[in-house]
Amino acid sequence: MGSAESYAEGVNRPTLLRTGYLLEAVTLGWNVIGVAVLAVAALAARSIALGGFGLDSLIEIGASTVVIWELSGSDERRQRLALRLIGAAFIGLALYLAVQSSVVLAVEYHPRHSELGIAWTAITAVVMFLLAAGKARVGQALQNRVLQTEGRVTLVDGLLATAIVLGLLLNALAGWWWADPAAAFVLVFYAVKEGSASLSH
């Protein structure tokens, strides 16, 4: 796999833009379906973690919508606004993670097992990592900070999915109900860091 520079040399800008749109459209569609799937799984398992991940999917939907809007007519003012909106999404994600994890740990909430939740979050983690890699490459080739930044939102989504599926598995196999909220705390620092960087542009 070559560098983003060599990739950009072999592909013209309209093709790169179409690829960026496609990556965001797939992200948007996946998360729209995910909201519905996670709502069903969360209600069945009475899982705060799965319900929270559904909220994270809504944040990702908003971030993807911002990028699609920005790609339709890029200029400096529009790019700065888009970066700030994505930064706000990062901060919202960090707040959600901190509050949800703290509440779950404080009340020692024990969710039920959820095979649907485990399957969906595991597949989502793989899809988000692939999409994040694509956005990073295309965003760098286009020199588009908004697409690159939203790609990091997608990466956080994949990391969060990984943390949640590990938590669900540890709860199902070992009864470690606290594993999910504990793992989610790891992502709070990263989300705050990325959000602050985006808001500073």
Secondary structure as GFF3:
##gff-version 3
##sequence-region A 1 201
A	DSSP	alpha_helix	4	10	.	.	.	ID=ss1
A	DSSP	alpha_helix	13	45	.	.	.	ID=ss2
A	DSSP	alpha_helix	48	71	.	.	.	ID=ss3
A	DSSP	alpha_helix	76	107	.	.	.	ID=ss4
A	DSSP	alpha_helix	115	142	.	.	.	ID=ss5
A	DSSP	alpha_helix	145	174	.	.	.	ID=ss6
A	DSSP	alpha_helix	179	199	.	.	.	ID=ss7
###
